[in-house]
Amino acid sequence: MERSSRVLAVSVPPETARDFERIADEEGRNRSELFREMLRVYRVYRETGRFETLQRYGAAQARRIGVVTEADVERLIEESRGL
């Protein structure tokens, strides 16, 4: 039978461990709950960073080909549809 959880051991400086414990206490969570929430937030942070990177790339490519306004986008759509 496979366990529904797994124990992880990590090493952190004593001050970080104290901060972690303090935050868990303040939040009324145990360490496992706090760790899971921190991981969830970090995943969102990473995805947001990827999105922003893609957004910057897309904006740079649009500027490179002269698409700077919504009207430019609408014009390109109409051109591609043959309207």
A tleap script that builds the chain and sets N, CA, C and O, in Angstrom:
source leaprc.protein.ff14SB
mol = sequence {
  NMET GLU ARG SER SER ARG VAL LEU ALA VAL
  SER VAL PRO PRO GLU THR ALA ARG ASP PHE
  GLU ARG ILE ALA ASP GLU GLU GLY ARG ASN
  ARG SER GLU LEU PHE ARG GLU MET LEU ARG
  VAL TYR ARG VAL TYR ARG GLU THR GLY ARG
  PHE GLU THR LEU GLN ARG TYR GLY ALA ALA
  GLN ALA ARG ARG ILE GLY VAL VAL THR GLU
  ALA ASP VAL GLU ARG LEU ILE GLU GLU SER
  ARG GLY CLEU
}
set mol.1.N position { 0.840 -1.177 0.000 }
set mol.1.CA position { 0.000 0.000 0.000 }
set mol.1.C position { 0.892 1.249 0.000 }
set mol.1.O position { 1.817 1.361 0.804 }
set mol.2.N position { 0.607 2.169 -0.895 }
set mol.2.CA position { 1.398 3.390 -1.010 }
set mol.2.C position { 0.912 4.428 -0.005 }
set mol.2.O position { -0.288 4.570 0.230 }
set mol.3.N position { 1.858 5.147 0.582 }
set mol.3.CA position { 1.514 6.189 1.551 }
set mol.3.C position { 0.862 7.368 0.851 }
set mol.3.O position { 1.140 7.637 -0.317 }
set mol.4.N position { -0.001 8.065 1.560 }
set mol.4.CA position { -0.653 9.238 0.983 }
set mol.4.C position { 0.174 10.506 1.178 }
set mol.4.O position { -0.177 11.571 0.671 }
set mol.5.N position { 1.258 10.382 1.904 }
set mol.5.CA position { 2.153 11.519 2.086 }
set mol.5.C position { 3.582 11.009 2.156 }
set mol.5.O position { 3.838 9.813 2.298 }
set mol.6.N position { 4.490 11.946 2.053 }
set mol.6.CA position { 5.914 11.618 2.080 }
set mol.6.C position { 6.626 12.645 2.947 }
set mol.6.O position { 6.334 13.838 2.874 }
set mol.7.N position { 7.537 12.189 3.745 }
set mol.7.CA position { 8.284 13.074 4.633 }
set mol.7.C position { 9.499 13.611 3.885 }
set mol.7.O position { 10.261 12.852 3.285 }
set mol.8.N position { 9.668 14.937 3.932 }
set mol.8.CA position { 10.826 15.590 3.323 }
set mol.8.C position { 11.662 16.215 4.430 }
set mol.8.O position { 11.125 16.728 5.412 }
set mol.9.N position { 12.944 16.169 4.268 }
set mol.9.CA position { 13.841 16.846 5.214 }
set mol.9.C position { 14.598 17.910 4.440 }
set mol.9.O position { 15.160 17.635 3.380 }
set mol.10.N position { 14.611 19.110 4.964 }
set mol.10.CA position { 15.358 20.198 4.333 }
set mol.10.C position { 16.225 20.867 5.384 }
set mol.10.O position { 15.900 20.858 6.571 }
set mol.11.N position { 17.313 21.436 4.946 }
set mol.11.CA position { 18.206 22.161 5.850 }
set mol.11.C position { 18.073 23.649 5.575 }
set mol.11.O position { 18.171 24.098 4.433 }
set mol.12.N position { 17.849 24.398 6.631 }
set mol.12.CA position { 17.768 25.855 6.520 }
set mol.12.C position { 18.512 26.453 7.708 }
set mol.12.O position { 18.680 25.792 8.733 }
set mol.13.N position { 18.955 27.692 7.578 }
set mol.13.CA position { 19.604 28.346 8.708 }
set mol.13.C position { 18.626 28.447 9.885 }
set mol.13.O position { 17.413 28.503 9.683 }
set mol.14.N position { 19.152 28.470 11.104 }
set mol.14.CA position { 18.285 28.543 12.291 }
set mol.14.C position { 17.289 29.707 12.252 }
set mol.14.O position { 16.137 29.550 12.657 }
set mol.15.N position { 17.724 30.855 11.774 }
set mol.15.CA position { 16.821 32.014 11.708 }
set mol.15.C position { 15.648 31.740 10.771 }
set mol.15.O position { 14.516 32.122 11.067 }
set mol.16.N position { 15.910 31.084 9.649 }
set mol.16.CA position { 14.852 30.740 8.710 }
set mol.16.C position { 13.877 29.741 9.339 }
set mol.16.O position { 12.665 29.851 9.160 }
set mol.17.N position { 14.411 28.776 10.071 }
set mol.17.CA position { 13.555 27.802 10.753 }
set mol.17.C position { 12.663 28.507 11.769 }
set mol.17.O position { 11.481 28.183 11.889 }
set mol.18.N position { 13.223 29.465 12.496 }
set mol.18.CA position { 12.419 30.216 13.462 }
set mol.18.C position { 11.330 31.028 12.756 }
set mol.18.O position { 10.189 31.074 13.217 }
set mol.19.N position { 11.681 31.662 11.645 }
set mol.19.CA position { 10.689 32.415 10.866 }
set mol.19.C position { 9.564 31.498 10.392 }
set mol.19.O position { 8.388 31.852 10.474 }
set mol.20.N position { 9.932 30.332 9.901 }
set mol.20.CA position { 8.951 29.375 9.402 }
set mol.20.C position { 7.983 28.983 10.518 }
set mol.20.O position { 6.767 28.987 10.327 }
set mol.21.N position { 8.534 28.644 11.682 }
set mol.21.CA position { 7.711 28.260 12.833 }
set mol.21.C position { 6.806 29.420 13.271 }
set mol.21.O position { 5.632 29.220 13.583 }
set mol.22.N position { 7.366 30.625 13.289 }
set mol.22.CA position { 6.590 31.804 13.696 }
set mol.22.C position { 5.425 32.036 12.741 }
set mol.22.O position { 4.301 32.288 13.176 }
set mol.23.N position { 5.695 31.951 11.437 }
set mol.23.CA position { 4.638 32.151 10.446 }
set mol.23.C position { 3.569 31.077 10.589 }
set mol.23.O position { 2.378 31.383 10.540 }
set mol.24.N position { 3.975 29.826 10.764 }
set mol.24.CA position { 3.004 28.744 10.951 }
set mol.24.C position { 2.122 29.033 12.162 }
set mol.24.O position { 0.904 28.861 12.102 }
set mol.25.N position { 2.734 29.468 13.256 }
set mol.25.CA position { 1.963 29.802 14.460 }
set mol.25.C position { 0.995 30.954 14.193 }
set mol.25.O position { -0.179 30.886 14.559 }
set mol.26.N position { 1.498 32.010 13.553 }
set mol.26.CA position { 0.657 33.180 13.263 }
set mol.26.C position { -0.520 32.816 12.360 }
set mol.26.O position { -1.620 33.346 12.516 }
set mol.27.N position { -0.280 31.917 11.425 }
set mol.27.CA position { -1.313 31.512 10.475 }
set mol.27.C position { -2.232 30.435 11.050 }
set mol.27.O position { -3.271 30.128 10.465 }
set mol.28.N position { -1.858 29.868 12.183 }
set mol.28.CA position { -2.652 28.788 12.769 }
set mol.28.C position { -2.584 27.512 11.946 }
set mol.28.O position { -3.552 26.757 11.869 }
set mol.29.N position { -1.437 27.282 11.334 }
set mol.29.CA position { -1.238 26.104 10.485 }
set mol.29.C position { -0.119 25.255 11.060 }
set mol.29.O position { 0.729 25.734 11.813 }
set mol.30.N position { -0.136 23.983 10.686 }
set mol.30.CA position { 1.027 23.180 11.032 }
set mol.30.C position { 2.066 23.358 9.928 }
set mol.30.O position { 1.773 23.965 8.898 }
set mol.31.N position { 3.245 22.849 10.127 }
set mol.31.CA position { 4.333 23.058 9.163 }
set mol.31.C position { 4.012 22.471 7.799 }
set mol.31.O position { 4.351 23.060 6.772 }
set mol.32.N position { 3.359 21.314 7.780 }
set mol.32.CA position { 3.020 20.691 6.498 }
set mol.32.C position { 2.046 21.552 5.707 }
set mol.32.O position { 2.209 21.739 4.501 }
set mol.33.N position { 1.028 22.078 6.394 }
set mol.33.CA position { 0.059 22.942 5.712 }
set mol.33.C position { 0.741 24.192 5.172 }
set mol.33.O position { 0.487 24.606 4.041 }
set mol.34.N position { 1.605 24.789 5.980 }
set mol.34.CA position { 2.301 25.995 5.545 }
set mol.34.C position { 3.204 25.695 4.349 }
set mol.34.O position { 3.248 26.478 3.400 }
set mol.35.N position { 3.912 24.588 4.381 }
set mol.35.CA position { 4.780 24.229 3.262 }
set mol.35.C position { 3.967 24.034 1.987 }
set mol.35.O position { 4.358 24.515 0.924 }
set mol.36.N position { 2.835 23.328 2.087 }
set mol.36.CA position { 1.999 23.108 0.895 }
set mol.36.C position { 1.499 24.430 0.329 }
set mol.36.O position { 1.476 24.612 -0.888 }
set mol.37.N position { 1.099 25.355 1.201 }
set mol.37.CA position { 0.635 26.662 0.736 }
set mol.37.C position { 1.774 27.447 0.091 }
set mol.37.O position { 1.575 28.100 -0.933 }
set mol.38.N position { 2.954 27.387 0.679 }
set mol.38.CA position { 4.106 28.080 0.104 }
set mol.38.C position { 4.437 27.528 -1.277 }
set mol.38.O position { 4.770 28.288 -2.187 }
set mol.39.N position { 4.346 26.222 -1.435 }
set mol.39.CA position { 4.615 25.603 -2.734 }
set mol.39.C position { 3.570 26.031 -3.762 }
set mol.39.O position { 3.910 26.323 -4.909 }
set mol.40.N position { 2.289 26.071 -3.352 }
set mol.40.CA position { 1.233 26.507 -4.262 }
set mol.40.C position { 1.488 27.945 -4.723 }
set mol.40.O position { 1.375 28.247 -5.911 }
set mol.41.N position { 1.831 28.828 -3.784 }
set mol.41.CA position { 2.091 30.228 -4.121 }
set mol.41.C position { 3.303 30.337 -5.045 }
set mol.41.O position { 3.299 31.137 -5.981 }
set mol.42.N position { 4.328 29.547 -4.790 }
set mol.42.CA position { 5.523 29.587 -5.636 }
set mol.42.C position { 5.203 29.130 -7.058 }
set mol.42.O position { 5.713 29.694 -8.026 }
set mol.43.N position { 4.358 28.109 -7.178 }
set mol.43.CA position { 3.964 27.659 -8.527 }
set mol.43.C position { 3.268 28.782 -9.286 }
set mol.43.O position { 3.549 28.992 -10.466 }
set mol.44.N position { 2.366 29.505 -8.630 }
set mol.44.CA position { 1.676 30.633 -9.257 }
set mol.44.C position { 2.688 31.703 -9.655 }
set mol.44.O position { 2.605 32.266 -10.746 }
set mol.45.N position { 3.638 31.981 -8.772 }
set mol.45.CA position { 4.688 32.965 -9.047 }
set mol.45.C position { 5.467 32.583 -10.313 }
set mol.45.O position { 5.718 33.426 -11.174 }
set mol.46.N position { 5.842 31.306 -10.414 }
set mol.46.CA position { 6.596 30.851 -11.592 }
set mol.46.C position { 5.774 30.981 -12.861 }
set mol.46.O position { 6.276 31.448 -13.883 }
set mol.47.N position { 4.504 30.567 -12.805 }
set mol.47.CA position { 3.644 30.664 -13.982 }
set mol.47.C position { 3.448 32.120 -14.401 }
set mol.47.O position { 3.430 32.435 -15.591 }
set mol.48.N position { 3.302 32.999 -13.420 }
set mol.48.CA position { 3.157 34.423 -13.719 }
set mol.48.C position { 4.409 34.942 -14.413 }
set mol.48.O position { 4.321 35.710 -15.371 }
set mol.49.N position { 5.562 34.526 -13.933 }
set mol.49.CA position { 6.820 34.932 -14.561 }
set mol.49.C position { 6.923 34.454 -15.998 }
set mol.49.O position { 7.371 35.190 -16.878 }
set mol.50.N position { 6.504 33.216 -16.230 }
set mol.50.CA position { 6.527 32.695 -17.609 }
set mol.50.C position { 5.585 33.489 -18.499 }
set mol.50.O position { 5.935 33.838 -19.626 }
set mol.51.N position { 4.383 33.775 -17.990 }
set mol.51.CA position { 3.418 34.547 -18.769 }
set mol.51.C position { 3.972 35.920 -19.108 }
set mol.51.O position { 3.876 36.367 -20.251 }
set mol.52.N position { 4.552 36.592 -18.118 }
set mol.52.CA position { 5.097 37.929 -18.356 }
set mol.52.C position { 6.241 37.887 -19.365 }
set mol.52.O position { 6.382 38.798 -20.181 }
set mol.53.N position { 7.055 36.839 -19.314 }
set mol.53.CA position { 8.136 36.690 -20.286 }
set mol.53.C position { 7.569 36.539 -21.697 }
set mol.53.O position { 8.050 37.176 -22.634 }
set mol.54.N position { 6.549 35.699 -21.844 }
set mol.54.CA position { 5.911 35.520 -23.151 }
set mol.54.C position { 5.238 36.804 -23.621 }
set mol.54.O position { 5.271 37.142 -24.804 }
set mol.55.N position { 4.629 37.512 -22.677 }
set mol.55.CA position { 3.967 38.763 -23.019 }
set mol.55.C position { 4.982 39.791 -23.535 }
set mol.55.O position { 4.730 40.471 -24.529 }
set mol.56.N position { 6.123 39.898 -22.857 }
set mol.56.CA position { 7.173 40.829 -23.315 }
set mol.56.C position { 7.687 40.429 -24.697 }
set mol.56.O position { 7.899 41.285 -25.555 }
set mol.57.N position { 7.886 39.122 -24.911 }
set mol.57.CA position { 8.353 38.638 -26.213 }
set mol.57.C position { 7.339 38.993 -27.301 }
set mol.57.O position { 7.703 39.503 -28.361 }
set mol.58.N position { 6.066 38.717 -27.026 }
set mol.58.CA position { 5.019 39.010 -28.004 }
set mol.58.C position { 4.936 40.492 -28.317 }
set mol.58.O position { 4.770 40.878 -29.474 }
set mol.59.N position { 5.050 41.323 -27.291 }
set mol.59.CA position { 4.994 42.773 -27.505 }
set mol.59.C position { 6.182 43.234 -28.341 }
set mol.59.O position { 6.030 44.093 -29.209 }
set mol.60.N position { 7.352 42.679 -28.090 }
set mol.60.CA position { 8.542 43.060 -28.863 }
set mol.60.C position { 8.390 42.637 -30.322 }
set mol.60.O position { 8.745 43.386 -31.232 }
set mol.61.N position { 7.861 41.436 -30.540 }
set mol.61.CA position { 7.666 40.969 -31.913 }
set mol.61.C position { 6.631 41.828 -32.631 }
set mol.61.O position { 6.793 42.147 -33.809 }
set mol.62.N position { 5.570 42.200 -31.922 }
set mol.62.CA position { 4.543 43.052 -32.524 }
set mol.62.C position { 5.134 44.400 -32.918 }
set mol.62.O position { 4.886 44.892 -34.018 }
set mol.63.N position { 5.919 44.999 -32.018 }
set mol.63.CA position { 6.558 46.285 -32.348 }
set mol.63.C position { 7.485 46.130 -33.551 }
set mol.63.O position { 7.549 47.008 -34.412 }
set mol.64.N position { 8.195 45.017 -33.604 }
set mol.64.CA position { 9.149 44.787 -34.686 }
set mol.64.C position { 8.457 44.795 -36.049 }
set mol.64.O position { 9.024 45.269 -37.034 }
set mol.65.N position { 7.235 44.272 -36.105 }
set mol.65.CA position { 6.535 44.232 -37.398 }
set mol.65.C position { 5.535 45.374 -37.549 }
set mol.65.O position { 4.754 45.405 -38.500 }
set mol.66.N position { 5.567 46.320 -36.596 }
set mol.66.CA position { 4.753 47.525 -36.725 }
set mol.66.C position { 3.351 47.431 -36.170 }
set mol.66.O position { 2.503 48.254 -36.513 }
set mol.67.N position { 3.081 46.465 -35.334 }
set mol.67.CA position { 1.766 46.353 -34.705 }
set mol.67.C position { 1.860 47.033 -33.351 }
set mol.67.O position { 2.473 46.511 -32.420 }
set mol.68.N position { 1.237 48.217 -33.250 }
set mol.68.CA position { 1.347 48.968 -32.003 }
set mol.68.C position { -0.005 49.376 -31.434 }
set mol.68.O position { -0.086 49.765 -30.269 }
set mol.69.N position { -1.061 49.297 -32.225 }
set mol.69.CA position { -2.389 49.690 -31.742 }
set mol.69.C position { -3.389 48.562 -31.971 }
set mol.69.O position { -3.122 47.613 -32.708 }
set mol.70.N position { -4.544 48.686 -31.325 }
set mol.70.CA position { -5.608 47.710 -31.559 }
set mol.70.C position { -6.064 47.745 -33.014 }
set mol.70.O position { -6.433 46.717 -33.583 }
set mol.71.N position { -6.037 48.917 -33.599 }
set mol.71.CA position { -6.422 49.045 -35.010 }
set mol.71.C position { -5.490 48.214 -35.892 }
set mol.71.O position { -5.936 47.607 -36.866 }
set mol.72.N position { -4.201 48.184 -35.556 }
set mol.72.CA position { -3.247 47.366 -36.308 }
set mol.72.C position { -3.624 45.892 -36.206 }
set mol.72.O position { -3.560 45.165 -37.197 }
set mol.73.N position { -4.010 45.455 -35.035 }
set mol.73.CA position { -4.396 44.056 -34.830 }
set mol.73.C position { -5.644 43.747 -35.648 }
set mol.73.O position { -5.699 42.740 -36.354 }
set mol.74.N position { -6.647 44.620 -35.547 }
set mol.74.CA position { -7.885 44.417 -36.306 }
set mol.74.C position { -7.611 44.376 -37.807 }
set mol.74.O position { -8.181 43.555 -38.525 }
set mol.75.N position { -6.745 45.257 -38.272 }
set mol.75.CA position { -6.392 45.282 -39.701 }
set mol.75.C position { -5.762 43.961 -40.117 }
set mol.75.O position { -6.120 43.403 -41.154 }
set mol.76.N position { -4.834 43.461 -39.325 }
set mol.76.CA position { -4.171 42.179 -39.647 }
set mol.76.C position { -5.150 41.022 -39.645 }
set mol.76.O position { -5.051 40.122 -40.479 }
set mol.77.N position { -6.097 41.036 -38.714 }
set mol.77.CA position { -7.112 39.979 -38.679 }
set mol.77.C position { -7.965 40.025 -39.940 }
set mol.77.O position { -8.224 39.000 -40.571 }
set mol.78.N position { -8.393 41.224 -40.292 }
set mol.78.CA position { -9.209 41.370 -41.512 }
set mol.78.C position { -8.433 40.944 -42.745 }
set mol.78.O position { -8.982 40.294 -43.635 }
set mol.79.N position { -7.154 41.308 -42.803 }
set mol.79.CA position { -6.328 40.908 -43.947 }
set mol.79.C position { -6.195 39.393 -44.014 }
set mol.79.O position { -6.280 38.809 -45.094 }
set mol.80.N position { -5.988 38.761 -42.878 }
set mol.80.CA position { -5.787 37.313 -42.882 }
set mol.80.C position { -7.074 36.571 -43.227 }
set mol.80.O position { -7.029 35.454 -43.741 }
set mol.81.N position { -8.209 37.181 -42.949 }
set mol.81.CA position { -9.504 36.565 -43.275 }
set mol.81.C position { -9.955 36.918 -44.689 }
set mol.81.O position { -10.956 36.396 -45.181 }
set mol.82.N position { -9.211 37.803 -45.333 }
set mol.82.CA position { -9.536 38.188 -46.688 }
set mol.82.C position { -10.733 39.114 -46.758 }
set mol.82.O position { -11.462 39.117 -47.750 }
set mol.83.N position { -10.940 39.891 -45.724 }
set mol.83.CA position { -12.094 40.810 -45.695 }
set mol.83.C position { -11.785 42.118 -46.332 }
set mol.83.O position { -12.647 42.996 -46.388 }
savepdb mol mol.pdb
quit
